[in-house]
Amino acid sequence: MIHLRNTWRAAVALLLAGCLAGGCARTYAGPKVLAAVGAALLVGGGTTWAVGERRNENGTANFGLITTVIGVGAVIGAAGWLAASVSCEEDPDCPRGEECKEIPALPGRVPYKQCMRRPAP
């Protein structure tokens, strides 16, 4: 019975890892992978920390705490990375779906900017 329970837990863990990795197949794969790793560290570290505290094992609890802190840092870093990646895609001066283009001027004159439709990807 215990062997069946451990097999079930391993299968759920592998399924969860597969789902997390599946979210990284499209755009912004780097920040998504970092967030998935951070979330895994957060969950694993939190669980290890709680188990260590419950059993009065200071080494296990400390390892879990450190892993949790690293996971939090990875998730925050992924959020910053994603925000920096997305920030250049929208122009605050133009409506959504348009971008600001510089229109050349005659020599000696100042070029001006105009909102134009974004080319299709």
Secondary structure in CASP SS format (residue, H / E / C, confidence):
PFRMAT SS
TARGET T0000
AUTHOR 0000-0000-0000
METHOD secondary structure of the structure
MODEL  1
M C 1.00
I H 1.00
H H 1.00
L H 1.00
R H 1.00
N H 1.00
T H 1.00
W H 1.00
R H 1.00
A H 1.00
A H 1.00
V H 1.00
A H 1.00
L H 1.00
L H 1.00
L H 1.00
A H 1.00
G H 1.00
C H 1.00
L H 1.00
A H 1.00
G H 1.00
G C 1.00
C C 1.00
A C 1.00
R C 1.00
T C 1.00
Y C 1.00
A H 1.00
G H 1.00
P H 1.00
K H 1.00
V H 1.00
L H 1.00
A H 1.00
A H 1.00
V H 1.00
G H 1.00
A H 1.00
A H 1.00
L H 1.00
L H 1.00
V H 1.00
G H 1.00
G H 1.00
G H 1.00
T H 1.00
T H 1.00
W H 1.00
A H 1.00
V H 1.00
G H 1.00
E H 1.00
R H 1.00
R C 1.00
N C 1.00
E C 1.00
N H 1.00
G H 1.00
T H 1.00
A H 1.00
N H 1.00
F H 1.00
G H 1.00
L H 1.00
I H 1.00
T H 1.00
T H 1.00
V H 1.00
I H 1.00
G H 1.00
V H 1.00
G H 1.00
A H 1.00
V H 1.00
I H 1.00
G H 1.00
A H 1.00
A H 1.00
G H 1.00
W H 1.00
L H 1.00
A H 1.00
A H 1.00
S H 1.00
V H 1.00
S H 1.00
C H 1.00
E H 1.00
E C 1.00
D C 1.00
P C 1.00
D C 1.00
C C 1.00
P C 1.00
R C 1.00
G C 1.00
E E 1.00
E E 1.00
C E 1.00
K E 1.00
E E 1.00
I E 1.00
P C 1.00
A C 1.00
L C 1.00
P C 1.00
G C 1.00
R C 1.00
V C 1.00
P C 1.00
Y E 1.00
K E 1.00
Q E 1.00
C E 1.00
M E 1.00
R E 1.00
R C 1.00
P C 1.00
A C 1.00
P C 1.00
END
